[in-house]
Amino acid sequence: MLAAFARAFRTPDLRQKLLFTLGIIALFRLGSHVPVPGVSYQLVQNCLKATKATGGSDQSGFLNLANLFSGGALLQLSVFALGIMPYITASIIIQLLTVVIPRFEALKEEGQSGQTKLTQYTRYLTIGLAILQSATLVTFARNPSTLFGAGCDTIMTDQSTVTILIMVLTMTAGTGLIMWFGELVTDRGIGNGMSLMIFTSIAAGFPASLWSIKENKGWGTFLGILIMGIFVIAAVVFVEQSQRRIPVQYAKRMVGRRMYGGTSTYIPLKVNMAGVIPVIFASSLLALPGLIAQFNTKADGTGPGWAQWVRDNLVRGDHPIYMLLYVGLILFFTFFYVSITFNPTEVADNMKKYGGFIPGIRAGRPTAEYLSYVLNRITVPGALYLALISLIPLIALVLVGANQNFPFGGTSILIVVGVGLETVKQIEAQLQQRHYEGFLR
C-alpha cells in the first residue's frame, strides 16, 4: 500500500490532483480557526477550557452533531462554524422532495441536465439554511451558557445589530466557500469533495477525543479503546463492502445486422444501502425536543413540566428511553430511506425493456416482488448494524464517561470509513489506468 502511495506521487497528473486536494483541506482547516467579527477568540478559548474542566457542556444533541460535522469550528464561532451541515441538510431535503414533487422527479430522470438543475436548487437551499442556522448560532452566542455550560458568561465583544448582521453574513459566506471548495475538489482533485470536507471535519476531532479519554481515564482505558476501535473499524469495513449480487442475464437480440445482448451481469444490493443518512435523521429528530425545551426554560432552570421531563430523559444519551427511541428511529429511517432510493418496480421495468431477466424469475411483476423480498431481507441486518454502531458512543458514555462524539462509533466512524474506502478506490482506479498496482493488491 505504501509503495502504491509512493507511485501515486510519482505520477505527475495524479500528484497534482493529490496536492490540490491536500491544499484545499489545509485551507478548510485554517478557516475553522479564524473567529468571526464580534467574537473574542480568547474568551471562546477560556470557555472551552472551562467546559473541558467541568466534563462537558449541556448542549443539545443537535449542537453536538453540528459541532461534529464542523470539526469543532462551531464551538469556536469561526468563519466556517456551520461547516458542511447546511449542504448535507439541503441535499437530503432535495433528495426527499424528488419523491414528492413530480417536477423534481422529472429533472432526476432527464440525466445530466436535470441533475445540474437539482444541484443548483441544492446550492440555493444551502445558502437559505446557512442564513437560518447562522442566525440561530448567533442567538446562542449571545447567551453562551447554552453552548459551553453555566460557567461561561460572554464571548461577544459587541452585540450591536450591525455586528450581528456581519456575523450572520460571514458565517453564511463561509458555508458558500466550503461548498465551492468541495466542488473544486470533485472537479480537479481526488474523491468526492463534499465527502472529503466531512471526512476532514470529523477526523480532525479524533486526536482530541482520544487524548481526552487518556487524560481522564488513564493509559489502560486508552489502550483498550484503541484495540476496540481497530475491531470496530474492521467490522465496519467488512459490512460496508458486503453486498448481495443478484445475477441478471440479457437475451440476445438483433438490431439491424448486429447482435446485441447475451451478456451476464448482476445487481449489487449492499447490506447498508442507506449509508449514514438514518443515523443523521435519527440524531437530528431526537435533538429537536431538547432544543425546544431549552428555549422554554428560564435562566434559573425552571420551566414547564414537559420541558423538565425532556431534559431528564431525552438530552443525555445514557438514558434508556433515549437509547430506545434512538434505535427505533434508526430502524424506521433505514427502511424508509431504502424504500425511496431503490424502486424494485422501476428496476424490473428497465430490465424488461432491455431484455434482461433474473434466472428462474419471470420478467415484470415477479421480478419486482423478488427484488423487494431480497431487499427487505438484507435491510434488516443493515438496520441492526447501523443501530449497533450508533449505540457505541452512548455505551461509551455510560462505561467510560466519554462524550457523545466518541470517535469509534456512531456517525463519525461510518463516515470516516466510508469516505476513506471510496477515496482509496478512486486512487486505485487512477493507478490501474496507468498499469500500476493498486492499494488493495
C-alpha positions in Angstrom: 0.0 0.0 0.0 2.8 2.4 0.9 4.5 1.5 -2.4 1.3 2.3 -4.3 1.0 5.6 -2.5 4.6 6.5 -3.5 3.8 5.6 -7.1 0.8 7.9 -7.0 3.1 10.9 -6.1 5.5 9.9 -8.9 2.8 10.3 -11.5 2.7 14.0 -12.4 -1.1 14.5 -13.1 -2.1 12.3 -10.1 0.4 14.0 -7.8 -1.1 17.4 -8.9 -4.6 16.2 -8.0 -3.5 14.9 -4.6 -1.6 18.1 -3.7 -4.5 20.2 -4.9 -6.9 18.2 -2.6 -4.5 18.4 0.3 -4.2 22.2 -0.2 -8.0 22.7 -0.2 -8.2 20.6 3.0 -5.5 22.8 4.6 -7.4 26.0 3.7 -10.6 24.4 5.1 -8.9 23.7 8.4 -7.4 27.1 8.6 -10.8 28.8 8.2 -12.1 26.6 11.0 -9.9 28.5 13.5 -10.5 32.1 12.3 -13.1 33.7 14.5 -15.9 35.8 13.1 -16.0 39.6 13.8 -17.5 40.5 17.1 -16.3 37.3 18.9 -13.3 37.3 21.2 -11.0 34.4 20.4 -9.5 34.5 24.0 -12.9 34.4 25.7 -14.0 31.4 23.5 -10.9 29.5 24.4 -11.4 30.3 28.1 -15.0 28.9 27.8 -13.8 25.8 26.0 -11.2 25.2 28.8 -13.8 25.7 31.5 -16.1 23.2 29.6 -13.4 20.6 29.5 -12.6 21.1 33.2 -16.2 20.5 34.2 -16.6 17.4 32.0 -18.6 18.9 29.1 -21.5 21.2 28.5 -25.2 20.6 28.4 -25.6 21.4 24.8 -28.3 19.6 22.8 -27.7 16.6 20.5 -28.3 18.9 17.5 -25.4 21.2 18.6 -23.2 18.1 19.2 -24.0 16.8 15.7 -23.3 20.2 14.1 -20.1 20.6 16.1 -19.0 17.2 14.9 -19.6 18.0 11.2 -17.8 21.3 11.6 -14.7 19.8 13.1 -15.1 21.7 16.3 -15.4 25.0 14.5 -19.0 25.6 15.7 -18.0 26.0 19.3 -15.1 28.3 18.3 -17.6 30.6 16.4 -15.2 30.6 13.4 -15.8 31.6 9.8 -16.5 28.0 9.0 -18.6 27.5 12.1 -21.5 25.9 10.2 -19.2 23.5 8.3 -20.9 21.4 5.7 -24.1 20.8 7.8 -26.3 23.2 5.7 -25.3 21.4 2.5 -25.9 18.0 4.0 -29.4 19.1 5.1 -30.2 20.7 1.8 -29.0 17.6 -0.2 -31.2 15.3 2.0 -34.2 17.6 1.6 -33.9 17.8 -2.2 -33.4 14.1 -2.4 -36.6 13.5 -0.4 -38.5 16.1 -2.5 -37.7 14.2 -5.7 -40.2 11.5 -4.5 -42.9 14.1 -3.5 -42.6 16.7 -6.2 -43.2 15.5 -9.8 -41.1 18.3 -11.3 -38.0 17.2 -9.3 -38.6 13.6 -10.3 -38.8 14.6 -13.9 -35.5 16.5 -13.6 -33.9 13.5 -12.0 -34.9 11.3 -15.0 -33.5 13.9 -17.5 -30.0 12.8 -16.9 -27.1 15.2 -16.6 -29.0 18.4 -17.4 -31.7 17.7 -14.9 -29.1 16.8 -12.2 -27.4 20.1 -12.9 -30.6 22.0 -12.1 -31.2 19.9 -8.9 -27.6 20.7 -7.9 -28.4 24.4 -8.4 -31.5 24.1 -6.3 -29.4 22.4 -3.6 -27.0 25.4 -3.6 -29.8 27.9 -3.2 -31.3 25.9 -0.3 -27.9 25.6 1.3 -27.5 29.4 1.4 -31.0 29.8 2.9 -30.3 27.2 5.5 -27.0 28.7 6.3 -28.6 32.1 7.0 -31.2 30.4 9.3 -28.6 28.3 11.1 -26.1 31.2 11.5 -28.8 33.4 13.0 -29.6 30.6 15.4 -26.0 30.2 16.3 -25.6 34.0 16.9 -28.6 33.7 19.3 -26.8 31.0 21.2 -23.6 33.1 21.2 -25.4 36.0 22.9 -26.2 33.5 25.7 -23.0 31.3 25.7 -24.1 29.2 28.6 -26.3 27.2 26.1 -23.1 26.3 24.2 -20.5 26.0 26.9 -22.4 25.4 30.1 -23.1 27.6 33.1 -19.5 28.7 33.6 -19.4 30.9 30.5 -20.9 34.4 30.7 -19.9 36.2 27.5 -17.9 35.7 24.3 -19.0 38.6 22.2 -17.2 41.9 22.2 -20.1 43.8 20.6 -23.8 42.9 20.4 -25.0 45.7 18.2 -27.3 45.0 15.3 -24.7 45.8 12.7 -22.2 43.3 14.3 -24.8 40.6 14.5 -25.7 41.0 10.8 -22.0 40.9 9.9 -21.6 37.7 11.9 -24.5 36.1 10.1 -23.2 37.2 6.7 -19.7 36.0 7.5 -20.8 32.5 8.5 -23.2 32.2 5.5 -20.3 33.3 3.2 -18.1 30.6 4.9 -20.7 27.9 4.1 -20.7 29.1 0.5 -16.9 29.0 0.4 -16.9 25.4 1.8 -19.4 24.4 -0.9 -17.1 25.9 -3.6 -14.1 24.1 -2.1 -16.0 20.8 -2.3 -16.9 21.3 -5.9 -13.3 22.2 -6.8 -12.0 19.0 -5.2 -14.6 17.0 -7.1 -13.6 18.6 -10.4 -9.9 18.9 -10.1 -8.8 16.7 -7.2 -9.3 13.2 -5.9 -12.6 11.8 -4.5 -15.9 13.5 -3.8 -15.2 17.0 -2.5 -18.2 17.3 -0.1 -17.5 13.9 1.4 -13.8 14.8 1.9 -14.9 18.0 3.7 -17.0 16.0 6.1 -14.2 13.4 6.5 -11.7 16.2 7.3 -14.0 17.8 9.9 -14.7 14.5 11.7 -11.1 13.2 11.6 -9.8 16.5 13.0 -11.6 15.8 16.2 -10.2 12.2 16.7 -6.9 13.1 18.4 -8.5 15.5 20.9 -11.2 12.9 21.8 -8.7 10.1 22.3 -6.4 12.3 24.3 -9.2 13.5 26.5 -10.0 9.8 27.3 -6.3 9.2 28.1 -6.2 12.2 30.5 -9.5 11.3 32.2 -9.3 7.5 32.4 -5.6 6.7 32.1 -3.5 4.6 29.8 -5.3 1.3 30.4 -8.7 2.6 29.2 -7.0 4.5 26.4 -5.2 1.4 25.0 -8.4 -0.7 25.5 -10.4 1.8 23.4 -7.7 1.8 20.7 -7.9 -2.0 20.4 -11.7 -1.9 20.4 -11.5 0.8 17.7 -9.4 -1.4 15.4 -12.1 -4.2 15.7 -14.9 -1.7 15.1 -13.2 -0.3 12.0 -12.6 -3.8 10.6 -16.2 -4.7 11.2 -17.5 -1.5 9.5 -15.2 -2.1 6.5 -16.5 -5.7 6.2 -20.2 -4.7 6.4 -19.7 -1.6 4.1 -18.1 -3.9 1.4 -20.7 -6.6 1.8 -23.4 -6.9 -0.9 -25.9 -9.4 -2.3 -25.3 -9.9 -6.0 -28.4 -10.8 -7.9 -27.5 -12.3 -11.3 -29.1 -10.8 -14.4 -29.0 -12.4 -17.9 -29.7 -10.3 -21.1 -31.2 -12.2 -24.0 -29.7 -11.9 -27.5 -31.5 -9.6 -29.9 -30.9 -8.4 -33.5 -30.7 -4.7 -34.2 -30.2 -4.2 -37.9 -27.5 -6.6 -38.8 -25.8 -6.6 -35.4 -26.4 -9.0 -32.5 -26.7 -7.4 -29.0 -27.2 -8.9 -25.6 -26.3 -12.3 -24.4 -24.3 -11.0 -21.6 -24.4 -11.8 -17.8 -24.2 -9.2 -15.1 -25.5 -8.6 -11.6 -27.4 -6.1 -9.5 -25.3 -5.3 -6.3 -27.5 -4.8 -3.3 -25.4 -3.5 -0.4 -26.2 -4.6 3.2 -26.1 -1.0 4.2 -27.8 0.7 1.3 -28.9 3.6 3.4 -25.4 4.7 4.4 -25.2 7.1 7.3 -28.4 9.0 6.5 -30.7 7.2 9.0 -28.3 8.0 11.8 -28.3 11.7 10.9 -32.1 11.7 10.6 -32.5 10.0 14.0 -30.0 12.2 15.8 -31.5 15.4 14.4 -35.1 14.4 15.1 -34.3 13.2 18.6 -32.5 16.5 19.3 -35.5 18.7 18.5 -37.4 18.1 21.8 -34.3 19.1 23.8 -33.8 22.2 21.6 -37.5 23.2 22.1 -37.3 22.5 25.9 -34.2 24.7 26.1 -36.0 27.7 24.6 -38.9 27.1 27.1 -36.6 27.0 30.1 -35.9 30.2 32.1 -32.4 31.3 33.2 -32.9 29.9 36.7 -33.6 26.4 35.3 -37.3 26.4 35.9 -39.9 25.7 33.2 -42.9 23.7 32.2 -43.2 20.1 33.4 -42.8 18.6 29.9 -39.6 20.6 29.4 -38.2 19.1 32.6 -39.1 15.6 31.5 -37.4 16.2 28.2 -34.3 17.5 29.9 -34.2 14.4 32.2 -34.9 11.8 29.5 -34.1 13.0 26.0 -31.0 15.1 26.4 -28.4 12.8 27.9 -27.5 9.8 25.7 -27.0 7.4 28.6 -30.7 7.3 29.5 -32.6 4.1 28.5 -35.5 6.0 27.0 -33.1 8.0 24.8 -31.4 4.8 23.6 -34.7 3.0 22.8 -36.0 5.9 20.8 -32.7 6.3 19.1 -32.6 2.7 18.0 -36.3 2.8 16.9 -35.8 5.9 14.8 -32.7 4.4 13.1 -34.6 1.2 12.2 -37.5 3.2 10.9 -35.4 5.7 8.8 -33.3 2.9 7.4 -36.3 1.1 5.8 -37.8 4.5 4.8 -34.7 5.8 3.1 -34.0 2.5 1.3 -37.7 2.4 0.1 -37.4 5.8 -1.5 -33.9 5.4 -3.0 -34.3 1.9 -4.6 -37.5 1.2 -6.5 -37.8 -2.5 -7.4 -40.7 -1.9 -9.8 -38.6 0.7 -11.8 -35.6 -1.6 -11.9 -37.7 -4.6 -13.1 -39.3 -2.4 -15.8 -35.9 -1.3 -17.0 -34.6 -4.8 -17.1 -37.7 -6.0 -19.1 -37.3 -3.1 -21.5 -33.7 -4.1 -22.4 -34.4 -7.9 -22.5 -32.9 -8.6 -19.0 -34.2 -11.2 -16.6 -33.1 -12.9 -13.4 -32.6 -16.7 -14.0 -35.6 -18.6 -12.6 -37.7 -15.4 -12.2 -40.2 -14.2 -14.8 -39.8 -10.6 -16.1 -42.1 -7.8 -14.9 -44.0 -8.0 -11.6 -42.5 -11.3 -10.4 -39.0 -9.7 -10.7 -40.1 -6.6 -8.8 -41.6 -8.8 -6.0 -38.4 -10.9 -5.9 -36.2 -7.8 -5.7 -38.4 -6.3 -2.9 -38.2 -9.6 -1.0 -34.4 -9.7 -1.2 -34.1 -6.0 -0.3 -36.2 -6.4 2.8 -34.2 -9.4 3.9 -30.8 -7.6 3.7 -32.1 -4.3 5.0 -32.9 -6.0 8.4 -29.3 -6.8 9.2 -28.2 -3.5 7.7 -30.6 -1.6 10.0 -29.5 -3.6 13.1 -25.8 -2.9 12.1 -26.4 0.9 12.0 -28.3 0.8 15.3 -25.4 -1.2 17.0 -22.7 1.1 15.6 -24.7 4.2 16.7 -25.1 2.8 20.2 -21.3 2.5 20.7 -20.8 6.2 21.7 -23.8 6.0 24.1 -22.4 2.9 25.7 -19.0 4.5 26.0 -20.8 7.5 27.7 -22.1 5.1 30.4 -18.9 2.9 30.8 -16.0 5.4 30.5 -17.7 8.7 30.7 -16.7 9.7 27.1 -18.7 12.4 25.4 -21.2 11.7 22.6 -18.6 12.4 20.0 -16.7 9.2 20.9 -14.5 8.6 17.8 -15.0 4.8 17.3 -18.7 4.7 16.8 -21.8 6.4 15.5 -21.9 8.9 12.7 -18.2 9.6 12.8 -16.8 6.1 12.2 -19.4 5.4 9.5 -18.5 8.5 7.5 -14.7 8.2 8.0 -14.5 4.6 7.0 -17.0 5.0 4.1 -15.3 8.1 2.6 -11.9 6.6 3.2 -12.8 3.5 1.2 -14.3 5.4 -1.7 -11.3 7.7 -1.9 -8.8 4.8 -1.9 -10.8 3.1 -4.6 -10.6 6.2 -6.8 -6.8 6.5 -6.3 -6.5 2.8 -7.1 -8.6 3.2 -10.3 -6.2 6.0 -11.3 -3.2 3.8 -10.7 -4.7 0.9 -12.6 -5.3 3.1 -15.6 -1.5 3.7 -15.7 -0.8 -0.1 -15.3 0.4 0.3 -11.7 -0.6 -1.9 -8.8 -3.4 -0.6 -6.6 -3.7 -0.1 -2.9 -5.5 -3.4 -2.3 -3.1 -5.7 -4.0 
